[in-house]
Amino acid sequence: MNKEELQNWLDKWSLQPTDAAKVLRVNKSKMSEFLSGTRKVPVYIAAHIETFDYLADSKAKKSIEKRLK
């Protein structure tokens, strides 16, 4: 996964980088590095995103909302 694909995922769910960090359970500074391209998106982050993509939108949205609480 590259930074553009990560940004597209954030856009799909209308997430700010800080919220995406909460959802994906990563440090905010790491999320910033992934989005800027200074650090490669790790395979485990891509796997988390892939899991969300396999869920029905309603279930993914519910899971995202739960992690943002």
N, CA, C and O atoms as a MOPAC input file, in Angstrom:
PM7 MOZYME 1SCF
protein

 N      0.84800 1    -1.16900 1     0.00000 1
 C      0.00000 1     0.00000 1     0.00000 1
 C      0.89500 1     1.23400 1     0.00000 1
 O      1.90100 1     1.29400 1     0.70700 1
 N      0.50500 1     2.21200 1    -0.80800 1
 C      1.27700 1     3.45500 1    -0.83600 1
 C      0.48600 1     4.57700 1    -0.16100 1
 O     -0.65300 1     4.38500 1     0.26500 1
 N      1.11200 1     5.74500 1    -0.07400 1
 C      0.49100 1     6.85000 1     0.65000 1
 C     -0.80800 1     7.31600 1     0.00200 1
 O     -1.72800 1     7.74500 1     0.69900 1
 N     -0.89400 1     7.23600 1    -1.32300 1
 C     -2.11900 1     7.63900 1    -2.01100 1
 C     -3.27300 1     6.69500 1    -1.68100 1
 O     -4.40400 1     7.13800 1    -1.47700 1
 N     -2.99000 1     5.41200 1    -1.63200 1
 C     -4.02700 1     4.44300 1    -1.27700 1
 C     -4.49300 1     4.64900 1     0.16400 1
 O     -5.68000 1     4.52500 1     0.46300 1
 N     -3.55600 1     4.96300 1     1.04600 1
 C     -3.91200 1     5.23800 1     2.43000 1
 C     -4.79100 1     6.48200 1     2.49600 1
 O     -5.80700 1     6.49000 1     3.19200 1
 N     -4.40500 1     7.53000 1     1.77900 1
 C     -5.20100 1     8.76000 1     1.76900 1
 C     -6.59300 1     8.50700 1     1.18800 1
 O     -7.57800 1     9.05900 1     1.67800 1
 N     -6.67800 1     7.68700 1     0.15900 1
 C     -7.97900 1     7.34900 1    -0.42100 1
 C     -8.87000 1     6.65800 1     0.60200 1
 O    -10.07800 1     6.89500 1     0.64200 1
 N     -8.27500 1     5.80500 1     1.42700 1
 C     -9.05100 1     5.11600 1     2.45900 1
 C     -9.55800 1     6.11300 1     3.49100 1
 O    -10.71100 1     6.03800 1     3.91500 1
 N     -8.70300 1     7.04400 1     3.89600 1
 C     -9.13500 1     8.09100 1     4.82000 1
 C    -10.28100 1     8.89700 1     4.21500 1
 O    -11.26300 1     9.19600 1     4.89300 1
 N    -10.15100 1     9.24500 1     2.94100 1
 C    -11.19300 1    10.00900 1     2.26300 1
 C    -12.49700 1     9.22700 1     2.18300 1
 O    -13.57700 1     9.78800 1     2.37100 1
 N    -12.39500 1     7.94000 1     1.90500 1
 C    -13.59400 1     7.09100 1     1.80100 1
 C    -14.42000 1     7.15400 1     3.07300 1
 O    -15.65000 1     7.18900 1     3.01600 1
 N    -13.75800 1     7.16800 1     4.21500 1
 C    -14.45300 1     7.16100 1     5.50200 1
 C    -14.49000 1     8.53900 1     6.15800 1
 O    -14.89500 1     8.67100 1     7.31300 1
 N    -14.06800 1     9.56300 1     5.41800 1
 C    -14.06200 1    10.95300 1     5.92600 1
 C    -13.31200 1    11.06700 1     7.24200 1
 O    -13.78500 1    11.68800 1     8.19300 1
 N    -12.13100 1    10.45500 1     7.28000 1
 C    -11.30900 1    10.46900 1     8.48600 1
 C    -10.17300 1    11.46800 1     8.35900 1
 O     -9.53900 1    11.58900 1     7.31100 1
 N     -9.93300 1    12.17100 1     9.43900 1
 C     -8.73700 1    12.99700 1     9.55300 1
 C     -7.58700 1    12.06400 1     9.94700 1
 O     -7.83500 1    10.99900 1    10.51400 1
 N     -6.35600 1    12.43500 1     9.66400 1
 C     -5.23000 1    11.56200 1    10.02800 1
 C     -5.20900 1    11.15500 1    11.50400 1
 O     -4.87600 1    10.01300 1    11.81900 1
 N     -5.55600 1    12.06100 1    12.40300 1
 C     -5.54900 1    11.70700 1    13.82700 1
 C     -6.61600 1    10.65900 1    14.13600 1
 O     -6.39300 1     9.76200 1    14.95000 1
 N     -7.77500 1    10.77500 1    13.48500 1
 C     -8.82600 1     9.77900 1    13.68100 1
 C     -8.42500 1     8.43700 1    13.06300 1
 O     -8.67900 1     7.38100 1    13.64200 1
 N     -7.81100 1     8.48600 1    11.90800 1
 C     -7.35100 1     7.25200 1    11.26400 1
 C     -6.32400 1     6.54500 1    12.13000 1
 O     -6.30100 1     5.31600 1    12.19300 1
 N     -5.47300 1     7.31700 1    12.79900 1
 C     -4.48400 1     6.72800 1    13.70500 1
 C     -5.18800 1     5.97800 1    14.82900 1
 O     -4.75700 1     4.88800 1    15.20800 1
 N     -6.26800 1     6.54800 1    15.36600 1
 C     -7.03500 1     5.86900 1    16.41400 1
 C     -7.66300 1     4.58700 1    15.88000 1
 O     -7.60300 1     3.53800 1    16.52300 1
 N     -8.26200 1     4.68300 1    14.70700 1
 C     -8.95300 1     3.53000 1    14.13000 1
 C     -7.97900 1     2.39200 1    13.85100 1
 O     -8.28100 1     1.22900 1    14.11800 1
 N     -6.81900 1     2.72800 1    13.31700 1
 C     -5.83200 1     1.71100 1    12.94900 1
 C     -4.87000 1     1.38400 1    14.08200 1
 O     -3.99600 1     0.52800 1    13.94500 1
 N     -5.04500 1     2.08200 1    15.21100 1
 C     -4.24800 1     1.84600 1    16.42200 1
 C     -2.75100 1     2.05600 1    16.19800 1
 O     -1.92100 1     1.22100 1    16.55500 1
 N     -2.43900 1     3.20500 1    15.59300 1
 C     -1.03600 1     3.58600 1    15.40600 1
 C     -0.82800 1     4.98300 1    15.98100 1
 O     -1.78700 1     5.72300 1    16.20100 1
 N      0.40900 1     5.33000 1    16.21800 1
 C      0.77500 1     6.63500 1    16.72500 1
 C      0.44900 1     7.69700 1    15.67900 1
 O      0.60400 1     7.46300 1    14.48000 1
 N     -0.00400 1     8.86600 1    16.13600 1
 C     -0.34900 1     9.95500 1    15.21600 1
 C      0.83700 1    10.37000 1    14.35100 1
 O      0.67800 1    10.66700 1    13.16700 1
 N      2.01700 1    10.38800 1    14.94700 1
 C      3.19500 1    10.80500 1    14.18100 1
 C      3.53800 1     9.79000 1    13.08800 1
 O      4.00700 1    10.16300 1    12.01300 1
 N      3.30400 1     8.52300 1    13.36400 1
 C      3.54500 1     7.49300 1    12.33900 1
 C      2.57300 1     7.66500 1    11.18900 1
 O      2.95500 1     7.54100 1    10.02600 1
 N      1.29600 1     7.95300 1    11.51000 1
 C      0.30200 1     8.16700 1    10.45700 1
 C      0.72900 1     9.32200 1     9.56600 1
 O      0.60800 1     9.25000 1     8.34300 1
 N      1.22900 1    10.38200 1    10.18000 1
 C      1.71200 1    11.53300 1     9.42300 1
 C      2.86500 1    11.13100 1     8.49900 1
 O      2.92900 1    11.56800 1     7.35000 1
 N      3.76400 1    10.30500 1     9.00600 1
 C      4.89400 1     9.84200 1     8.19100 1
 C      4.42200 1     8.94800 1     7.04200 1
 O      4.96800 1     9.02100 1     5.94100 1
 N      3.42400 1     8.11300 1     7.28400 1
 C      2.88100 1     7.26500 1     6.21600 1
 C      2.26400 1     8.13000 1     5.11900 1
 O      2.47800 1     7.88300 1     3.93300 1
 N      1.50300 1     9.13900 1     5.51800 1
 C      0.80300 1     9.98400 1     4.55400 1
 C      1.74400 1    10.91400 1     3.79200 1
 O      1.46200 1    11.28900 1     2.65400 1
 N      2.84800 1    11.28000 1     4.41300 1
 C      3.80500 1    12.15800 1     3.72700 1
 C      4.76000 1    11.36600 1     2.83800 1
 O      5.43200 1    11.93300 1     1.97600 1
 N      4.81400 1    10.07000 1     3.05200 1
 C      5.71400 1     9.24300 1     2.25700 1
 C      7.10400 1     9.11200 1     2.84700 1
 O      7.97200 1     8.49600 1     2.23000 1
 N      7.34200 1     9.67400 1     4.02900 1
 C      8.66900 1     9.54600 1     4.64300 1
 C      8.86400 1     8.15900 1     5.24600 1
 O      9.99200 1     7.75000 1     5.52100 1
 N      7.77200 1     7.44300 1     5.45000 1
 C      7.83800 1     6.08200 1     5.97300 1
 C      6.85700 1     5.23900 1     5.17600 1
 O      5.73400 1     5.66500 1     4.90500 1
 N      7.29100 1     4.03700 1     4.80200 1
 C      6.40600 1     3.12900 1     4.07300 1
 C      5.26700 1     2.66800 1     4.97300 1
 O      5.43600 1     2.49400 1     6.18000 1
 N      4.11100 1     2.47600 1     4.36400 1
 C      2.96500 1     1.93500 1     5.10400 1
 C      3.26300 1     0.46200 1     5.37800 1
 O      3.43400 1    -0.31600 1     4.44000 1
 N      3.32800 1     0.06900 1     6.65500 1
 C      3.64700 1    -1.32300 1     6.97600 1
 C      2.55900 1    -2.29200 1     6.49100 1
 O      1.40000 1    -1.91800 1     6.31200 1
 N      2.96100 1    -3.50700 1     6.29200 1
 C      2.05000 1    -4.54100 1     5.81400 1
 C      0.87900 1    -4.72500 1     6.77600 1
 O     -0.25100 1    -4.94300 1     6.34000 1
 N      1.13800 1    -4.64000 1     8.07800 1
 C      0.04600 1    -4.86200 1     9.02400 1
 C     -1.01900 1    -3.76400 1     8.93800 1
 O     -2.19600 1    -4.03700 1     9.17000 1
 N     -0.62700 1    -2.53000 1     8.61000 1
 C     -1.60600 1    -1.45600 1     8.42100 1
 C     -2.43400 1    -1.73400 1     7.17100 1
 O     -3.65600 1    -1.58400 1     7.18200 1
 N     -1.77300 1    -2.13500 1     6.10700 1
 C     -2.48800 1    -2.48600 1     4.87400 1
 C     -3.46000 1    -3.63500 1     5.13600 1
 O     -4.55900 1    -3.65500 1     4.58100 1
 N     -3.06600 1    -4.58700 1     5.97300 1
 C     -3.94100 1    -5.71600 1     6.30500 1
 C     -5.15300 1    -5.25200 1     7.09800 1
 O     -6.26100 1    -5.73700 1     6.86700 1
 N     -4.96400 1    -4.31500 1     8.03400 1
 C     -6.09400 1    -3.77100 1     8.79500 1
 C     -7.08600 1    -3.09400 1     7.85300 1
 O     -8.29800 1    -3.28500 1     7.95800 1
 N     -6.54800 1    -2.30300 1     6.93600 1
 C     -7.40100 1    -1.58500 1     5.98100 1
 C     -8.13000 1    -2.57500 1     5.08400 1
 O     -9.31700 1    -2.40500 1     4.80400 1
 N     -7.43500 1    -3.59400 1     4.63900 1
 C     -8.05900 1    -4.61800 1     3.80400 1
 C     -9.21800 1    -5.29300 1     4.54400 1
 O    -10.25400 1    -5.58600 1     3.94700 1
 N     -9.03900 1    -5.53300 1     5.82900 1
 C    -10.10500 1    -6.13400 1     6.63300 1
 C    -11.32700 1    -5.22000 1     6.66300 1
 O    -12.45400 1    -5.68600 1     6.49200 1
 N    -11.11000 1    -3.91800 1     6.88100 1
 C    -12.23200 1    -2.97700 1     6.84900 1
 C    -12.92500 1    -2.99800 1     5.49100 1
 O    -14.15100 1    -2.92600 1     5.40700 1
 N    -12.12700 1    -3.09700 1     4.42800 1
 C    -12.70100 1    -3.09800 1     3.08000 1
 C    -13.52900 1    -4.33700 1     2.80000 1
 O    -14.44800 1    -4.28800 1     1.98300 1
 N    -13.22800 1    -5.44300 1     3.45500 1
 C    -13.99600 1    -6.67000 1     3.25200 1
 C    -15.32900 1    -6.65600 1     4.00300 1
 O    -16.24200 1    -7.41100 1     3.67000 1
 N    -15.43200 1    -5.80000 1     5.01100 1
 C    -16.67800 1    -5.71200 1     5.76700 1
 C    -17.72900 1    -4.95300 1     4.96300 1
 O    -17.40400 1    -4.12600 1     4.11100 1
 N    -18.98400 1    -5.24800 1     5.24800 1
 C    -20.05300 1    -4.43000 1     4.68400 1
 C    -19.85600 1    -3.01000 1     5.19800 1
 O    -19.39200 1    -2.81500 1     6.32100 1
 N    -20.20200 1    -2.02800 1     4.39300 1
 C    -19.98300 1    -0.63700 1     4.78200 1
 C    -20.59400 1    -0.31400 1     6.14500 1
 O    -19.98900 1     0.39600 1     6.94800 1
 N    -21.77700 1    -0.83000 1     6.39800 1
 C    -22.43600 1    -0.52000 1     7.67600 1
 C    -21.64600 1    -1.08500 1     8.85800 1
 O    -21.53700 1    -0.43900 1     9.89900 1
 N    -21.09800 1    -2.28700 1     8.69600 1
 C    -20.31000 1    -2.89100 1     9.77700 1
 C    -18.97600 1    -2.17300 1     9.94100 1
 O    -18.52300 1    -1.94900 1    11.06300 1
 N    -18.35100 1    -1.81500 1     8.83300 1
 C    -17.08700 1    -1.08700 1     8.90700 1
 C    -17.29500 1     0.25800 1     9.57800 1
 O    -16.50300 1     0.66000 1    10.43100 1
 N    -18.35700 1     0.95600 1     9.19900 1
 C    -18.64500 1     2.26400 1     9.79800 1
 C    -18.88500 1     2.13000 1    11.29900 1
 O    -18.40200 1     2.94800 1    12.08200 1
 N    -19.62000 1     1.11600 1    11.69500 1
 C    -19.89000 1     0.89300 1    13.11500 1
 C    -18.58700 1     0.62400 1    13.87700 1
 O    -18.39300 1     1.13600 1    14.98000 1
 N    -17.71000 1    -0.16800 1    13.29500 1
 C    -16.42800 1    -0.47300 1    13.92600 1
 C    -15.55600 1     0.77500 1    14.03300 1
 O    -14.90900 1     1.00100 1    15.05500 1
 N    -15.54200 1     1.57500 1    12.98300 1
 C    -14.76700 1     2.81900 1    12.99100 1
 C    -15.29500 1     3.75600 1    14.07600 1
 O    -14.52300 1     4.32500 1    14.84700 1
 N    -16.61000 1     3.90700 1    14.12700 1
 C    -17.21300 1     4.78500 1    15.13700 1
 C    -16.89600 1     4.30900 1    16.54400 1
 O    -16.64800 1     5.12000 1    17.43700 1
 N    -16.90300 1     3.00900 1    16.74300 1
 C    -16.60300 1     2.44900 1    18.05400 1
 C    -15.16800 1     2.76400 1    18.47200 1
 O    -14.90900 1     3.08000 1    19.63300 1
 N    -14.23900 1     2.67600 1    17.52100 1
 C    -12.83100 1     2.94400 1    17.84300 1
 C    -12.57600 1     4.42800 1    18.08100 1
 O    -11.59800 1     4.79200 1    18.73400 1
 N    -13.44200 1     5.28100 1    17.56200 1
 C    -13.26600 1     6.72300 1    17.74800 1
 C    -13.83300 1     7.23300 1    19.06600 1
 O    -13.60900 1     8.38800 1    19.42900 1
 N    -14.56300 1     6.39000 1    19.78300 1
 C    -15.14600 1     6.80900 1    21.07600 1
 C    -14.09400 1     6.90100 1    22.14200 1
 O    -14.40200 1     7.23700 1    23.28500 1

